[in-house]
Amino acid sequence: MTSISTIDISIIAVYLIAILVIGVWVSRSNNNGADGYFLAGRTLKWPVIGAALFASNISTVHLVGLAASGFRDGLVWGNFELLAIVTLIMLSLIFAPFYFKNKIATLPEFLEKRYNATVRSFMAVLALLGALFMHIGVSLYAGAVVFEHFFGLNVYASILTISLITTIYTVVGGLQSVVITETIQTVILIAGAITLSLFGVWALPAHGITSWSELVNAAKPEQLNLIPTKSNPSGLTWQALFLGYPVIGIWYWCADQTIVQRVLGAESLQDAKIGPLFAAFIKVLPIFLFILPGVLGYVLFRDVITDPNDTFPVLITHLLPVGLKGLMAAALLAALMSTIAAALNSAGTLVSIDIAKVNHPDISESKQILIGRVTAVIVMVIAISWSPLIARFNSIFEAINVLLTVISPPITTVFIWGIFWRRGNHQGALATFAGGFLLGLFAFLVDFPVFGDAKMITEGMGISFMMQAWWLFVACSVIYFAVSLATPAPDYPNISNYTLESPFAILKKEPLEKRNTPILLTIVLMLLLILIYTTIG
């Protein structure tokens, strides 16, 4: 357990109180009914959207897990962060225009317009399960474990404290409170990560390391390489990254209500498209702020660190002075609370709009808001009960990977082919949802070591979770195309606003746009990616 001073405890307390006060205070200006509560009155500007997207994504799992990955394997895990830039570009250029122009409130609503109401209901259930079990449950457990390690707090006490504060401002203020607090938390998170990285770099000369080449020699072989090779111990391959990551990434960044809800609240089409691109620029930072410190942890403290998961706590303990430890604890809380708040808000939105309003079209806005608030509380209670079960997995990352592999392939299939292929119909979408979910569940049950310790797919067949996601996507695509072609074609005029005329249509300037800034920013991002890969390589 890390010793913590009164000053650090005071900083943490001030942060918790401030976030709670700000979140509740922001809710006072929310007088726009259901639209204001769930979508911030559609007034969000691109800087807030981008910061909120980043904060919703970065959780305690990232801070602790990426440092551990850097210690164990190196910068190769930075590919997850860099490839997120590609899927954020897809969100900006492909998906956001459809979402904004059709003024949808939820992603299941978009699927109803593209397919039918049954597909909408199916998607709402899957999205709710994703928010409950992955975003909130896993994040709660990860945060509680970290704070138990740091401060000796009981896991359940940590979970209850964090849950209570986050639930209060989320339930009271809706999306407006969530995105404002997320913007603040993004600043705190980045500031804390920069501080820790700088202290790590400043500690290198005391260990006789004054240049990049000396750092490379002091690290493990290939620990500072970004591109995976056969000798890299991570087990990552370029095939898995190239084929498997997009399946997971498209669902997470482009079709997950918890993430995309910030884009749905955009004030203009420009805000909806530039916001994700701003988040993409910020996603360059985790390599240097979350993974590189793990490498520095190996170089500086490999004799102290026995478990890679202890890398982040050890760095804080050995590098930061009193006061700054409190700042890093606040950064951990920022990462945790922003992820939970985003998922709570999306869960309330899904139940209120996609279930309550669909079944009772005349429901008042005040009842919609009430249902959203009650849903958030119920979801949090269930998540609190579920989160300790994460301990049954070998690691937190394993739990996330399993959930991603089950849920992402059918959703990615229905969204991506629904936009690019007009012939796809609701029969194909329903068959894909049902068949894909069952296939994912079957793969999970086969791979889960019920008898013995062997995992039949991951270890026995040597198929990583990302390649499992890829092959499940292939199977889902076969189902989608086969069933769509075997059943009547959709009414093309009715779905014209929800499909692309051609793949090149994404490059055109929209009538509502003043200039084609998103394309220019995309070019800069792609050049930045090329520079990073050619420099670090």
VENVEN-V876839 format. One record per residue. SS is DSSP state (H for helix, E for strand, - for the rest). Layout:
# VENVEN-V876839
((SS) (SS))
This chain:
# VENVEN-V876839
((-) (-) (-) (-) (-) (H) (H) (H) (H) (H) (H) (H) (H) (H) (H) (H) (H) (H) (H) (H) (H) (H) (H) (H) (H) (H) (H) (-) (-) (-) (-) (-) (H) (H) (H) (H) (H) (H) (H) (H) (H) (H) (-) (E) (-) (H) (H) (H) (H) (H) (H) (H) (H) (H) (H) (H) (H) (-) (-) (H) (H) (H) (H) (H) (H) (H) (H) (H) (H) (H) (H) (H) (-) (-) (H) (H) (H) (H) (H) (H) (H) (H) (H) (H) (H) (H) (H) (H) (H) (H) (H) (H) (H) (H) (H) (H) (H) (H) (H) (H) (H) (-) (-) (-) (-) (-) (H) (H) (H) (H) (H) (H) (H) (H) (-) (-) (H) (H) (H) (H) (H) (H) (H) (H) (H) (H) (H) (H) (H) (H) (H) (H) (H) (H) (H) (H) (H) (H) (H) (H) (H) (H) (H) (H) (H) (H) (H) (H) (H) (H) (H) (-) (-) (-) (H) (H) (H) (H) (H) (H) (H) (H) (H) (H) (H) (H) (H) (H) (H) (H) (H) (H) (H) (H) (H) (H) (H) (H) (H) (H) (H) (H) (H) (H) (H) (H) (H) (H) (H) (H) (H) (H) (H) (H) (H) (H) (H) (H) (H) (H) (H) (H) (-) (-) (H) (H) (H) (-) (-) (-) (-) (H) (H) (H) (H) (H) (H) (H) (-) (-) (-) (-) (-) (-) (-) (-) (-) (-) (-) (-) (-) (-) (-) (-) (-) (-) (-) (H) (H) (H) (H) (H) (H) (H) (H) (H) (H) (H) (H) (H) (H) (H) (H) (H) (-) (-) (H) (H) (H) (H) (H) (H) (H) (H) (-) (E) (-) (-) (H) (H) (H) (H) (H) (H) (H) (H) (H) (H) (H) (H) (H) (H) (-) (-) (H) (H) (H) (H) (H) (H) (H) (H) (H) (H) (H) (H) (H) (H) (H) (H) (H) (-) (-) (-) (-) (-) (-) (H) (H) (H) (H) (H) (H) (H) (H) (H) (H) (H) (H) (-) (-) (-) (-) (H) (H) (H) (H) (H) (H) (H) (H) (H) (H) (H) (H) (H) (H) (H) (H) (H) (H) (H) (H) (H) (H) (H) (H) (H) (H) (H) (H) (H) (H) (H) (H) (H) (H) (H) (H) (-) (-) (-) (-) (-) (H) (H) (H) (H) (H) (H) (H) (H) (H) (H) (H) (H) (H) (H) (H) (H) (H) (H) (H) (H) (H) (H) (H) (H) (H) (H) (H) (H) (-) (-) (-) (H) (H) (H) (H) (H) (H) (H) (H) (H) (H) (H) (H) (H) (H) (H) (H) (H) (H) (H) (H) (H) (H) (H) (H) (H) (-) (-) (-) (-) (-) (H) (H) (H) (H) (H) (H) (H) (H) (H) (H) (H) (H) (H) (H) (H) (H) (H) (H) (H) (H) (H) (H) (-) (-) (-) (-) (-) (-) (-) (-) (H) (H) (H) (H) (H) (-) (-) (-) (-) (H) (H) (H) (H) (H) (H) (H) (H) (H) (H) (H) (H) (H) (H) (H) (H) (H) (H) (H) (H) (H) (H) (-) (-) (-) (-) (-) (H) (H) (H) (H) (H) (H) (H) (-) (-) (-) (-) (H) (H) (H) (H) (H) (-) (-) (-) (-) (-) (-) (-) (-) (-) (H) (H) (H) (H) (H) (H) (H) (H) (H) (H) (H) (H) (H) (H) (H) (H) (H) (H) (H) (H) (-))
